[in-house]
Amino acid sequence: MAVALLDTNVLFASASARDEYHDQARKIVHGIDHGDLPKAIVTNYVVAETLNLTREKLGPEAANGMLDRLIEGAHFEVMHAPQSDFNAAQAIFRRYPRLSFVDSTITAYMQRKEIEYLYSFDDGFDRVEELSRLGTADDPFSGY
């Protein structure tokens, strides 16, 4: 199945018109919403980080809208990262100083599930050899 993970910065940028990646993020989220891009997995860590950031920076209405999009969108799947991902994230966090702990849990999830692609604007992920970061609304599976 064609799936990719989605990072907080893409979700937040799609909601914030002032974000430097707003246009790129809107294209990615629109592509996922409309089935033009792979189905997006969003971990519970990313959901929490996104909703907190959105509420803090853009207000409760924007945060509630984001929550609705994530739980109602047919092409978004919120997945709970298990304890094993939290445990694995600890070593990843220590090894890659440019990754936040949430980024480390994303990496652990992707490694466990053998998922290669991540939509993110965070180039800290570029050091992790097992994954491919996508910063544009491109479908990496379109050639298959």
TAMOLIN-V948938 format. One record per residue. N is the residue number from 1. RES is the residue in one small letter. OMEGA is omega in whole degrees, -180 to 180 (* if undefined). NEAR is the number of other C-alpha atoms within 12 Angstrom. Layout:
# TAMOLIN-V948938
<<N & RES & OMEGA & NEAR> <N & RES & OMEGA & NEAR>>
This chain:
# TAMOLIN-V948938
<<1 & m & 180 & 13> <2 & a & 179 & 24> <3 & v & 174 & 28> <4 & a & 175 & 39> <5 & l & -177 & 47> <6 & l & -178 & 53> <7 & d & 179 & 44> <8 & t & -173 & 37> <9 & n & 177 & 37> <10 & v & 180 & 42> <11 & l & -179 & 47> <12 & f & -179 & 42> <13 & a & 179 & 34> <14 & s & -178 & 35> <15 & a & -175 & 38> <16 & s & -180 & 28> <17 & a & -180 & 18> <18 & r & -179 & 14> <19 & d & -178 & 21> <20 & e & -179 & 17> <21 & y & -174 & 26> <22 & h & -177 & 24> <23 & d & 178 & 23> <24 & q & -178 & 29> <25 & a & 179 & 34> <26 & r & 178 & 28> <27 & k & 179 & 27> <28 & i & -178 & 41> <29 & v & 177 & 43> <30 & h & 179 & 29> <31 & g & 177 & 25> <32 & i & 180 & 36> <33 & d & -174 & 24> <34 & h & 176 & 19> <35 & g & 178 & 21> <36 & d & 178 & 22> <37 & l & 180 & 32> <38 & p & 173 & 35> <39 & k & -177 & 34> <40 & a & 172 & 40> <41 & i & 177 & 40> <42 & v & -179 & 42> <43 & t & 179 & 36> <44 & n & 177 & 31> <45 & y & 180 & 33> <46 & v & 178 & 40> <47 & v & -179 & 38> <48 & a & -179 & 25> <49 & e & -179 & 27> <50 & t & -178 & 35> <51 & l & 178 & 31> <52 & n & 179 & 23> <53 & l & -180 & 25> <54 & t & 178 & 31> <55 & r & -178 & 23> <56 & e & -173 & 17> <57 & k & -173 & 20> <58 & l & 177 & 24> <59 & g & -175 & 17> <60 & p & -180 & 16> <61 & e & 178 & 16> <62 & a & 180 & 26> <63 & a & 178 & 28> <64 & n & 177 & 23> <65 & g & 178 & 23> <66 & m & 178 & 35> <67 & l & 178 & 30> <68 & d & -179 & 17> <69 & r & -177 & 26> <70 & l & -177 & 33> <71 & i & -178 & 22> <72 & e & -178 & 15> <73 & g & -177 & 24> <74 & a & -175 & 18> <75 & h & 173 & 29> <76 & f & 178 & 33> <77 & e & 177 & 27> <78 & v & -178 & 26> <79 & m & 177 & 24> <80 & h & 176 & 20> <81 & a & -176 & 29> <82 & p & 179 & 19> <83 & q & -179 & 16> <84 & s & 176 & 17> <85 & d & 176 & 30> <86 & f & 180 & 26> <87 & n & 179 & 20> <88 & a & -179 & 26> <89 & a & -180 & 30> <90 & q & 179 & 24> <91 & a & 179 & 19> <92 & i & 179 & 29> <93 & f & 179 & 26> <94 & r & -177 & 16> <95 & r & -176 & 19> <96 & y & -175 & 22> <97 & p & 179 & 17> <98 & r & 178 & 19> <99 & l & 172 & 27> <100 & s & 178 & 26> <101 & f & 177 & 27> <102 & v & 177 & 33> <103 & d & 179 & 43> <104 & s & 177 & 34> <105 & t & 175 & 35> <106 & i & -179 & 48> <107 & t & 179 & 49> <108 & a & 179 & 36> <109 & y & -178 & 39> <110 & m & 179 & 35> <111 & q & -179 & 26> <112 & r & -177 & 22> <113 & k & -179 & 23> <114 & e & 176 & 20> <115 & i & -175 & 28> <116 & e & -166 & 31> <117 & y & 180 & 38> <118 & l & 171 & 46> <119 & y & -178 & 46> <120 & s & 174 & 38> <121 & f & -176 & 31> <122 & d & -178 & 24> <123 & d & 172 & 22> <124 & g & 178 & 24> <125 & f & -176 & 36> <126 & d & 179 & 24> <127 & r & -179 & 18> <128 & v & -172 & 28> <129 & e & -174 & 15> <130 & e & -177 & 20> <131 & l & 179 & 28> <132 & s & -179 & 28> <133 & r & 178 & 33> <134 & l & 180 & 29> <135 & g & 179 & 31> <136 & t & -177 & 27> <137 & a & 178 & 32> <138 & d & 177 & 25> <139 & d & -178 & 27> <140 & p & -179 & 24> <141 & f & -174 & 16> <142 & s & 179 & 11> <143 & g & -177 & 7> <144 & y & * & 7>>
